[in-house]
Amino acid sequence: MVDVRLSQAVPAASANQMRCRYCQRLNKVKPEMLGKIKVRCGYCKLLLANQPHIKFRYLDPGVYLHPIDSQAQTALRRVPGVEGALKRAQDLNIDAFYQVFFSANGLRVSEQMYPELFAKLQIAAHTLSMNKLPALFVSEIGFNGPLHAPMTVGLEQPLIVLPPHLLQLEEVEQLTLLAQQLGHIHCEHLPLKLLADLVLMGGSVLKKTPLASLSDMLSLPAQMALITWRQKALFSTDRSGLLVTQSEMVMAHLMMYESGGRNITRAGLEQFVRQARLLERKSVQSWVERYWGVLSSDVEPPTFPLWRLAELLDWVEQSRGYREILRVFGD
């Protein structure tokens, strides 16, 4: 991983310049023009605006870790076989496996390749007060066939992979996707996520590879608990996404897209949010805890975006939730 640096120098803006609130780069545009037209930053391609974008000087992930995620992690580590598999994973050169696979099958994002995406990765990491950037790849190829959803893998040297079709999303939604994936790293999900992903890939993929030894150490209850936790971990990464994007509607728009809403109108988005608010979350959680581990057998299972949006909106409205974190920890 490399150091996070948004800008080497921060020169003062002139009357004909506008500083991007995200990446801090100067753009040749008069600030008063922003009320008349939409202008994007020449570096990160995010919309210029007069409102500030809050960064965190130091942000402990425990501050925003979702209780459902935290409780599930604690319970999961008590399941026989899980701790042994985690120790075994440390002995295998997992990071080299992932680096070789995606270096040979994907495009590595840098300041020369997809520079605007690299800029967004820097912004998201800097906002969350992460000091190191993981490697970022764009790839259509996953371990089990075509890649449809973002993924974060690895242990000591994690990497993020985005499928190319997600680069058609709005620029701020791409920023959100990266912030969500960085949340897995920031919240230290990766060791448990490694085991959960191996369970989802199944024995046929792992057979006759070193990774098969990890799967063999996991009992059926451990496998079910890992798959169920993997869903709950998304509640925390949604929070990391919001802490970077700082817009509930951007999060809602992205989750509606995830649900299948490709052509989204404002009225449709408002209805989607209303549907999420009316969702019986306790019933959904009970169903997931009873059946999800058994029914989820796909490496890219459904992600319950309406349940997640309902949880995220609840966090926004809590007195010691999202807004309190911005106020107390924002720089």
Secondary structure, 3 states (H helix, E strand, C coil): CEECCCCCCCCCCCCCCEECCCCCCEECCCHHHHHCCCCECCCCCCECCCCCCCCECCCCHHHCCCHHHHHHHHHHCCCCCHHHHHHHHHHCCHHHHHHHHHHHHCEECCCCCCHHHHHHHHHHHHHCCCCEECEEEECCEECCEECCCCEEECCCCCEEEECHHHHHCCHHHHHHHHHHHHHHHHCCCHHHHHHHHHHHHCHHHHCCCCCHHHHHCCCHHHHHHHHHHHHHHHHHHHHHHHHHHCCHHHHHHHHHHHHCCCCCCHHHHHHHHHHHHHCCHHHHHHHHHHHHHHHCCCCCCCCCHHHHHHHHHHHHHCCCCHHHHHHHHEC
